[in-house]
Amino acid sequence: AIHGPAPALAGLDKADPIGTILSAAMMLRLSFDLGAEAEAVERAVEGALDDGLGTADIGGTLGTRAITDEIIRRI
């Protein structure tokens, strides 16, 4: 569900964390039967993307930490 490692991006605040975050939502739903919690994570990601937020690789302007913090804030 997530891309492979990107060693060239290590420490540069450029890697897109959304695949990993959505994998956590999938884990909540499928491994722990926490559907409501998974939906909260998915809604937070969807809301951020709908608002045009993201890392440069998907047309956004935020770094890894900033988009992660924004998604957490929305949960």
Backbone as a printed PyTorch tensor [residue, N CA C, xyz], in Angstrom:
tensor([[[  0.8060,  -1.1990,   0.0000],
         [  0.0000,   0.0000,   0.0000],
         [  0.8470,   1.2610,   0.0000]],

        [[  2.1500,   1.1280,   0.2250],
         [  3.0190,   2.3090,   0.1980],
         [  4.1620,   2.0730,  -0.7670]],

        [[  4.7730,   3.1600,  -1.1910],
         [  5.8900,   3.0530,  -2.1220],
         [  7.1290,   2.5440,  -1.3850]],

        [[  8.1350,   2.2190,  -2.1320],
         [  9.3790,   1.7470,  -1.5480],
         [ 10.1500,   2.8770,  -0.8990]],

        [[ 11.2940,   2.5610,  -0.3320],
         [ 12.0940,   3.5870,   0.3270],
         [ 12.6070,   4.5970,  -0.6920]],

        [[ 12.8320,   5.7770,  -0.2310],
         [ 13.3720,   6.8370,  -1.0850],
         [ 14.5790,   7.4440,  -0.3840]],

        [[ 15.7110,   6.7280,  -0.3900],
         [ 16.8630,   7.2160,   0.3580],
         [ 17.3410,   8.5840,  -0.0840]],

        [[ 17.1010,   8.9460,  -1.3370],
         [ 17.5250,  10.2650,  -1.8050],
         [ 16.7310,  11.3820,  -1.1330]],

        [[ 15.5560,  11.0680,  -0.5740],
         [ 14.7250,  12.0760,   0.0810],
         [ 14.9150,  12.1110,   1.5910]],

        [[ 15.6990,  11.1950,   2.1270],
         [ 15.8870,  11.1100,   3.5760],
         [ 16.3760,  12.4330,   4.1460]],

        [[ 15.6560,  12.9150,   5.1420],
         [ 16.0350,  14.1330,   5.8390],
         [ 15.7440,  15.4310,   5.0980]],

        [[ 15.1070,  15.3550,   3.9360],
         [ 14.8500,  16.5580,   3.1390],
         [ 13.4410,  17.1100,   3.3010]],

        [[ 12.5830,  16.4370,   4.0670],
         [ 11.2120,  16.8810,   4.2980],
         [ 10.4150,  16.9500,   2.9860]],

        [[ 10.6640,  15.9710,   2.0900],
         [ 10.0020,  15.9610,   0.7860],
         [  9.1630,  14.7170,   0.5270]],

        [[  9.3340,  13.6640,   1.3050],
         [  8.6230,  12.4060,   1.0480],
         [  7.1430,  12.5630,   1.3760]],

        [[  6.2970,  11.9890,   0.5430],
         [  4.8510,  12.0470,   0.7440],
         [  4.4340,  10.9490,   1.7270]],

        [[  3.8680,  11.3190,   2.8900],
         [  3.5100,  10.3280,   3.9060],
         [  2.1050,   9.7510,   3.7710]],

        [[  1.3420,  10.1890,   2.7730],
         [ -0.0780,   9.8460,   2.7290],
         [ -0.3130,   8.3480,   2.5580]],

        [[  0.4850,   7.6650,   1.7480],
         [  0.3220,   6.2190,   1.5910],
         [  0.5130,   5.4920,   2.9090]],

        [[  1.4840,   5.9050,   3.6710],
         [  1.7370,   5.2870,   4.9670],
         [  0.6000,   5.5790,   5.9390]],

        [[  0.1080,   6.8080,   5.9220],
         [ -0.9990,   7.1890,   6.8100],
         [ -2.2490,   6.3780,   6.4700]],

        [[ -2.5300,   6.2270,   5.1830],
         [ -3.7040,   5.4360,   4.7870],
         [ -3.5110,   3.9500,   5.0790]],

        [[ -2.2710,   3.4840,   5.0580],
         [ -2.0060,   2.1010,   5.4690],
         [ -2.3450,   1.9030,   6.9370]],

        [[ -2.0790,   2.9210,   7.7430],
         [ -2.4480,   2.8470,   9.1600],
         [ -3.9630,   2.7600,   9.3090]],

        [[ -4.6940,   3.4990,   8.4700],
         [ -6.1580,   3.4200,   8.5030],
         [ -6.6190,   2.0070,   8.1400]],

        [[ -5.9860,   1.4170,   7.1450],
         [ -6.3290,   0.0600,   6.7460],
         [ -6.0410,  -0.9200,   7.8860]],

        [[ -4.9380,  -0.7250,   8.5940],
         [ -4.6100,  -1.5720,   9.7310],
         [ -5.6720,  -1.4440,  10.8240]],

        [[ -6.0870,  -0.2040,  11.0910],
         [ -7.1230,   0.0050,  12.1010],
         [ -8.3900,  -0.7650,  11.7420]],

        [[ -8.7880,  -0.6830,  10.4830],
         [-10.0210,  -1.3170,  10.0360],
         [ -9.9130,  -2.8480,   9.9920]],

        [[ -8.8910,  -3.3440,   9.3440],
         [ -8.8170,  -4.7730,   9.0530],
         [ -8.1770,  -5.6040,  10.1650]],

        [[ -7.2240,  -5.0420,  10.8650],
         [ -6.5400,  -5.8140,  11.9020],
         [ -7.1560,  -5.6430,  13.2800]],

        [[ -7.7090,  -4.4520,  13.5330],
         [ -8.1990,  -4.1540,  14.8730],
         [ -9.6980,  -3.8910,  14.9340]],

        [[-10.3800,  -4.0240,  13.8000],
         [-11.8290,  -3.8080,  13.7370],
         [-12.2370,  -2.4510,  14.3040]],

        [[-11.4600,  -1.4310,  13.9570],
         [-11.7210,  -0.0630,  14.4210],
         [-12.1310,   0.7940,  13.2180]],

        [[-13.3080,   0.4860,  12.6800],
         [-13.7830,   1.1650,  11.4810],
         [-13.9690,   2.6550,  11.6410]],

        [[-14.5230,   3.0810,  12.7610],
         [-14.7530,   4.5120,  12.9690],
         [-13.4300,   5.2700,  13.0140]],

        [[-12.4410,   4.6860,  13.6500],
         [-11.1350,   5.3230,  13.7350],
         [-10.4760,   5.3820,  12.3610]],

        [[-10.6120,   4.3020,  11.5920],
         [-10.0720,   4.2810,  10.2320],
         [-10.7340,   5.3590,   9.3800]],

        [[-12.0440,   5.4960,   9.5150],
         [-12.7620,   6.5270,   8.7590],
         [-12.2980,   7.9240,   9.1380]],

        [[-11.9830,   8.1470,  10.4030],
         [-11.4950,   9.4570,  10.8360],
         [-10.1760,   9.7900,  10.1420]],

        [[ -9.2940,   8.8090,  10.0520],
         [ -8.0180,   9.0220,   9.3730],
         [ -8.2500,   9.2900,   7.8900]],

        [[ -9.0890,   8.4880,   7.2590],
         [ -9.3740,   8.6540,   5.8340],
         [-10.0150,  10.0040,   5.5420]],

        [[-10.9440,  10.4280,   6.3760],
         [-11.5780,  11.7450,   6.1940],
         [-10.5550,  12.8650,   6.3300]],

        [[ -9.6330,  12.7190,   7.2710],
         [ -8.6080,  13.7460,   7.4650],
         [ -7.7180,  13.8670,   6.2280]],

        [[ -7.3130,  12.7380,   5.6720],
         [ -6.4950,  12.7610,   4.4600],
         [ -7.2930,  13.3520,   3.3040]],

        [[ -8.5150,  12.8930,   3.1260],
         [ -9.3600,  13.3910,   2.0340],
         [ -9.5820,  14.8960,   2.1570]],

        [[ -9.8340,  15.3600,   3.3610],
         [-10.0460,  16.7910,   3.5740],
         [ -8.8210,  17.6130,   3.2240]],

        [[ -7.6630,  17.1350,   3.6350],
         [ -6.4250,  17.8560,   3.3160],
         [ -6.2150,  17.9170,   1.8060]],

        [[ -6.4250,  16.7840,   1.1380],
         [ -6.2670,  16.7590,  -0.3190],
         [ -7.3130,  17.6380,  -1.0060]],

        [[ -8.5460,  17.5920,  -0.5340],
         [ -9.6050,  18.4290,  -1.1120],
         [ -9.2880,  19.9120,  -0.9730]],

        [[ -8.5630,  20.2550,   0.0840],
         [ -8.1780,  21.6550,   0.3020],
         [ -6.9050,  22.0340,  -0.4420]],

        [[ -6.4010,  21.1130,  -1.2770],
         [ -5.2250,  21.4020,  -2.0950],
         [ -3.9020,  21.2470,  -1.3760]],

        [[ -3.9210,  20.6130,  -0.2180],
         [ -2.6930,  20.4460,   0.5430],
         [ -1.9990,  19.1530,   0.1470]],

        [[ -0.7120,  19.1550,   0.2000],
         [  0.0630,  17.9610,  -0.1060],
         [  1.5160,  18.3100,  -0.3110]],

        [[  2.2960,  17.3070,  -0.6070],
         [  3.7050,  17.5070,  -0.8850],
         [  3.8860,  17.8380,  -2.3710]],

        [[  5.0750,  18.2680,  -2.7250],
         [  5.3370,  18.7390,  -4.0950],
         [  5.0530,  17.6790,  -5.1550]],

        [[  5.2660,  16.4060,  -4.8390],
         [  5.0710,  15.3550,  -5.8440],
         [  3.6190,  15.2210,  -6.2840]],

        [[  2.6820,  15.7520,  -5.5030],
         [  1.2710,  15.7130,  -5.8940],
         [  0.7070,  17.1260,  -6.0940]],

        [[  1.5960,  18.0740,  -6.3320],
         [  1.1820,  19.4300,  -6.6520],
         [  1.0070,  20.3580,  -5.4700]],

        [[  1.3900,  19.9160,  -4.2960],
         [  1.2650,  20.7550,  -3.1050],
         [  2.5460,  21.4970,  -2.8010]],

        [[  2.5330,  22.1790,  -1.6790],
         [  3.6960,  22.9770,  -1.2910],
         [  4.2240,  22.6250,   0.0960]],

        [[  3.6020,  21.6650,   0.7550],
         [  4.0030,  21.3130,   2.1150],
         [  5.0930,  20.2550,   2.1250]],

        [[  5.8390,  20.2460,   3.2010],
         [  6.8270,  19.2000,   3.4090],
         [  6.1830,  18.0230,   4.1280]],

        [[  6.9560,  16.9940,   4.3200],
         [  6.4880,  15.7780,   4.9800],
         [  5.9040,  16.0810,   6.3540]],

        [[  6.6460,  16.8190,   7.1670],
         [  6.1900,  17.1090,   8.5230],
         [  4.9220,  17.9470,   8.5310]],

        [[  4.8420,  18.9360,   7.6630],
         [  3.6880,  19.8390,   7.6560],
         [  2.4090,  19.1270,   7.2320]],

        [[  2.4640,  18.3020,   6.1930],
         [  1.2440,  17.6060,   5.7760],
         [  0.8510,  16.5660,   6.8170]],

        [[  1.8350,  15.9140,   7.4280],
         [  1.5250,  14.9600,   8.4950],
         [  0.8520,  15.6680,   9.6580]],

        [[  1.4040,  16.7890,  10.0730],
         [  0.8090,  17.5620,  11.1760],
         [ -0.6030,  18.0200,  10.8400]],

        [[ -0.8200,  18.4220,   9.5960],
         [ -2.1510,  18.8700,   9.1740],
         [ -3.1570,  17.7310,   9.2250]],

        [[ -2.7630,  16.5670,   8.7660],
         [ -3.6710,  15.4070,   8.8000],
         [ -3.9700,  15.0320,  10.2430]],

        [[ -2.9620,  15.0200,  11.0830],
         [ -3.1810,  14.7230,  12.5090],
         [ -4.1490,  15.7280,  13.1220]],

        [[ -3.9700,  16.9940,  12.8060],
         [ -4.8500,  18.0340,  13.3370],
         [ -6.2980,  17.7680,  12.9330]],

        [[ -6.4970,  17.2860,  11.7310],
         [ -7.8540,  17.0370,  11.2270],
         [ -8.5010,  15.7820,  11.8220]],

        [[ -7.6930,  14.8810,  12.3170],
         [ -8.2520,  13.6710,  12.9390],
         [ -8.9170,  14.0660,  14.2380]]])
